[in-house]
Amino acid sequence: MRAVSIALPAGSPATAIPSFDSASRSAGWLGPDTALVEPGRAAVTPSRPDIDQPAPRIGEFLKNYWRYDPETSWYGPGFIGSGTACGQTYTKTIMGVAHRTLPCGTLVTFRNPANGRQVTVPVIDRGPYVAGRQWDLSRGLCVYLDHCYTGPIEWRWGNRGGS
């Protein structure tokens, strides 16, 4: 290694800027007792104290399986006497529901939120064919539930117990 000298004009101050970053210093600067600390790895004191969490209660909980549909309609006039997509004859008293994709015979429980009446019925037909609607109640079902209008209804799969 050759020594380098810099000639400065007379009267100019010579300054050295010390580096505070230990990584820029030579390896000879480190001693055997020097502690190496990774940046950002310092112990952080928690901002909130630890608290004991309550133990979960042991027991049985019923889950609310009811779903809310704000716009359920019914169908009937003009279809009485014709066949359904599931092979039945549509009558004034048939209890069932139309759905576009569910398999025929799938059980669905409906509840009228206005009066609390509920019943489980199978899918018997295809429909509704109005955008945004999921269910078309048969005439017999709408009469039973007192829901012969387009409006809200609650539903869930099958015939599960509880409320």
C-alpha positions as CSV (number, residue, x, y, z in Angstrom):
1,M,0.0,0.0,0.0
2,R,1.3,3.4,-0.9
3,A,0.8,6.5,1.2
4,V,-1.1,9.3,-0.4
5,S,-0.5,12.9,0.5
6,I,-2.7,15.9,-0.5
7,A,-1.1,19.3,-0.9
8,L,-3.4,22.0,0.4
9,P,-3.0,25.7,-0.3
10,A,-1.4,27.6,2.6
11,G,-3.9,28.7,5.2
12,S,-6.8,26.4,4.2
13,P,-8.2,24.4,7.0
14,A,-8.0,20.6,6.9
15,T,-11.0,18.9,8.4
16,A,-11.9,15.3,8.8
17,I,-15.5,14.1,8.9
18,P,-15.8,11.2,11.3
19,S,-18.2,8.5,10.4
20,F,-20.7,7.4,13.0
21,D,-21.6,4.3,11.2
22,S,-19.6,1.4,12.5
23,A,-20.1,-0.5,9.3
24,S,-18.0,2.0,7.4
25,R,-15.0,1.5,9.7
26,S,-12.3,-1.0,9.1
27,A,-12.4,-4.4,10.7
28,G,-9.4,-3.5,12.8
29,W,-11.6,-1.1,14.7
30,L,-13.6,-4.0,16.2
31,G,-12.3,-5.5,19.4
32,P,-13.0,-9.0,20.8
33,D,-15.4,-7.5,23.4
34,T,-17.3,-5.3,20.9
35,A,-21.1,-6.0,20.8
36,L,-22.6,-6.3,17.4
37,V,-26.2,-5.1,17.2
38,E,-28.3,-5.4,14.0
39,P,-30.1,-2.2,13.1
40,G,-33.8,-2.2,14.0
41,R,-33.5,-5.3,16.2
42,A,-33.4,-3.4,19.5
43,A,-35.8,-4.6,22.2
44,V,-39.1,-2.7,21.9
45,T,-41.1,-2.1,25.0
46,P,-44.8,-2.8,24.5
47,S,-47.1,0.2,24.4
48,R,-49.8,-1.6,26.3
49,P,-49.5,-3.9,29.3
50,D,-50.4,-7.6,28.9
51,I,-53.8,-8.5,30.3
52,D,-55.4,-11.8,31.1
53,Q,-57.9,-12.9,28.5
54,P,-61.2,-14.4,29.8
55,A,-61.6,-18.1,29.2
56,P,-64.2,-19.1,26.7
57,R,-67.5,-20.2,28.1
58,I,-68.2,-23.9,27.7
59,G,-71.6,-24.8,26.3
60,E,-73.6,-25.1,23.2
61,F,-74.4,-22.2,21.1
62,L,-77.0,-22.1,18.3
63,K,-75.9,-20.3,15.2
64,N,-78.4,-18.1,13.4
65,Y,-78.7,-19.7,10.0
66,W,-81.4,-17.3,8.7
67,R,-80.6,-15.3,5.7
68,Y,-82.5,-12.2,4.7
69,D,-83.8,-11.6,1.1
70,P,-85.3,-8.2,0.6
71,E,-87.1,-8.9,-2.6
72,T,-88.9,-12.3,-2.9
73,S,-91.8,-12.7,-5.2
74,W,-94.5,-15.3,-5.9
75,Y,-95.9,-16.8,-9.1
76,G,-99.0,-18.6,-9.9
77,P,-101.6,-17.0,-12.2
78,G,-101.1,-18.4,-15.7
79,F,-99.1,-21.4,-14.5
80,I,-101.9,-23.4,-12.9
81,G,-102.3,-26.8,-14.6
82,S,-98.9,-26.6,-16.4
83,G,-95.9,-28.7,-15.5
84,T,-93.0,-27.5,-13.3
85,A,-89.3,-28.0,-14.3
86,C,-89.1,-30.7,-11.7
87,G,-91.9,-32.8,-13.2
88,Q,-94.9,-31.9,-11.0
89,T,-98.2,-30.3,-12.0
90,Y,-98.5,-26.7,-10.7
91,T,-101.7,-26.3,-8.7
92,K,-103.2,-23.5,-6.6
93,T,-102.2,-25.4,-3.4
94,I,-98.7,-26.8,-4.3
95,M,-96.1,-25.9,-1.7
96,G,-92.7,-25.2,-3.3
97,V,-90.3,-22.7,-4.5
98,A,-88.6,-21.8,-7.8
99,H,-84.9,-21.2,-7.9
100,R,-82.6,-20.9,-11.0
101,T,-79.9,-23.3,-10.1
102,L,-80.7,-25.4,-7.0
103,P,-81.4,-29.1,-7.7
104,C,-85.0,-30.2,-7.7
105,G,-86.1,-31.4,-4.2
106,T,-83.6,-29.2,-2.3
107,L,-85.3,-28.3,1.0
108,V,-85.4,-24.6,2.0
109,T,-87.2,-23.2,5.1
110,F,-88.9,-19.8,4.7
111,R,-90.1,-17.5,7.4
112,N,-92.2,-14.4,6.9
113,P,-90.6,-11.7,9.1
114,A,-93.9,-9.8,9.3
115,N,-95.8,-12.6,11.1
116,G,-93.3,-15.3,12.0
117,R,-94.9,-18.1,10.0
118,Q,-92.4,-20.6,8.7
119,V,-92.4,-23.8,6.6
120,T,-89.9,-26.0,4.8
121,V,-90.6,-26.7,1.1
122,P,-88.7,-28.3,-1.8
123,V,-87.4,-26.6,-4.9
124,I,-90.1,-27.5,-7.6
125,D,-89.4,-25.2,-10.5
126,R,-87.0,-22.8,-12.2
127,G,-87.1,-19.1,-11.8
128,P,-87.5,-16.2,-11.0
129,Y,-86.6,-14.6,-14.3
130,V,-86.5,-11.1,-12.9
131,A,-83.0,-9.6,-12.3
132,G,-82.1,-9.4,-8.6
133,R,-84.6,-11.9,-7.4
134,Q,-83.5,-15.3,-5.9
135,W,-86.8,-17.0,-5.0
136,D,-90.3,-17.3,-6.5
137,L,-92.8,-18.7,-4.0
138,S,-95.6,-20.9,-5.3
139,R,-99.1,-19.7,-4.8
140,G,-99.8,-22.3,-2.1
141,L,-96.6,-21.3,-0.2
142,C,-97.3,-17.5,-0.5
143,V,-100.9,-18.1,0.9
144,Y,-99.5,-20.2,3.8
145,L,-96.9,-17.6,4.7
146,D,-99.3,-14.7,4.0
147,H,-96.6,-13.3,1.7
148,C,-98.4,-12.9,-1.7
149,Y,-96.4,-9.8,-2.6
150,T,-92.9,-8.8,-3.6
151,G,-91.0,-8.1,-0.4
152,P,-88.7,-9.3,2.3
153,I,-88.4,-12.9,3.5
154,E,-86.0,-14.9,5.6
155,W,-84.7,-18.3,4.5
156,R,-82.3,-21.0,5.4
157,W,-81.2,-24.4,4.1
158,G,-83.3,-27.5,5.0
159,N,-85.1,-28.0,8.2
160,R,-82.6,-27.2,11.0
161,G,-83.8,-26.9,14.6
162,G,-83.5,-23.8,16.7
163,S,-84.3,-20.3,15.6
